[in-house]
Amino acid sequence: MYPQTALVTAVLDNWLRPAVESRTVEQIQAGRGMTYPDRPPFSWVAGPVDRSVGITYGTARARDGYEIPLRIYRPRSVRDTDTDVPVIVFLHGGGFVQGNVVMFDPLCSHVAAQVRAVVVSVDYRLAPEHRAPTAAQDCVDATAWVAGRGSVLRADTSRIAVCGDSAGGTLAAVTAQQLRDRGDSPIRHQALLYPATDMTLASASIDLHADAPMLTRKSIVVFREHYAPTGSDWRDPVVSPLFGNLEGLPPALVQTADLDPLRDDGLRYAAALRAAGVEVRATNYVRVPHGFASIPGAVPVAAQHRAELVSELRSHLYAAGAPQGGPAG
């Protein structure tokens, strides 16, 4: 691992972000609102929020009547009358148990500015209060809401990408599958950052990197128990998208971390998509752990990861010759 990455992950694991298995449900709930200030030294690690992007709020109606909070990012350079911009639905990570939309302001604002897109970040309900399939249903319902609200978002909702990291990557994959099954899916691309795709924990990397920084095998087991406890069908595609029908899905970018217990989950999913005839770009980033997209200041390959993410989203959301914003960086 890069020395600066090792230092930052040690601080996170040992002081700022205790392992999930060491916390009670009440402690997990109390920590869900944690964010890092958008100023040095925090922004040196997490990255700055792009000030060229405005942030607003909204809600989407879930199938059970719950109002799902949304955090909406729109580049200030895109006027209200510019409705040609596509939409990216972002689903945050956190093991289905923790995390919040504000923590991903640096990444979401960067993607909005660089892709020239409206980014809608979904504050889906978390376990263990809301076990599977609630989170997946919230993400499907929020994406379907976005698809029908082009006039509200002032965007072209016939061009949508789903993007997520870790548990959010899992939910993005599930959302792509379920909207495909409904027919006429507006999703043109799925960007999956180190997703968990197999809740049976069959990937070799889970044991190979059982004690890795940022995420351990023990933590994965606890996250799973909160979200889909023992007795659940762990091969159900709503929790393990690897076991779903993959034919006819939109093109995918799968980014994995070489020192991540979930590395092979992502690589196996990319291979399965390719075998099903889906266009896939899969990149395994060496010398980095799980969650590296959230600590770009401590990861030398972060600029390349972001450039690849932006490039793939652009190429699938914009037709040739359409305006595509500024250069990635």
Number of C-alpha atoms within 10 A of each C-alpha: 13 14 10 14 21 17 12 17 22 15 11 15 14 10 10 11 14 13 18 21 14 11 12 10 16 8 11 19 17 11 15 14 13 14 14 13 12 16 12 12 11 14 17 14 18 25 23 20 17 18 13 14 22 16 16 11 11 14 17 22 15 19 13 9 8 12 16 18 18 21 19 25 25 27 25 15 13 19 10 11 8 11 15 17 25 25 31 33 24 30 26 27 26 17 24 27 26 22 21 22 22 16 19 22 22 20 20 29 26 26 26 27 28 23 30 27 28 29 30 28 29 26 24 25 22 22 22 20 13 15 19 21 13 20 25 24 21 25 28 22 20 27 30 20 16 24 20 14 15 16 11 9 22 20 25 20 26 18 20 28 28 30 28 24 29 25 26 29 28 31 34 31 33 24 26 25 24 20 18 19 13 8 8 9 19 20 28 20 26 28 27 30 29 33 30 30 31 24 23 13 20 11 20 14 18 23 15 13 19 19 16 17 21 21 23 19 20 15 18 20 18 18 22 25 16 20 24 21 16 10 7 14 14 18 16 14 19 25 29 22 25 25 17 17 16 21 15 15 24 23 20 26 21 22 26 30 24 21 25 29 29 31 25 24 26 29 22 15 24 24 15 18 22 18 13 14 14 18 16 21 16 17 18 18 18 14 17 24 28 25 21 26 25 19 20 23 21 23 23 15 17 19 15 13 22 19 16 18 21 22 17 19 27 23 13 19 25 19 10 9 6 11 13 19 16 10 11 17 13
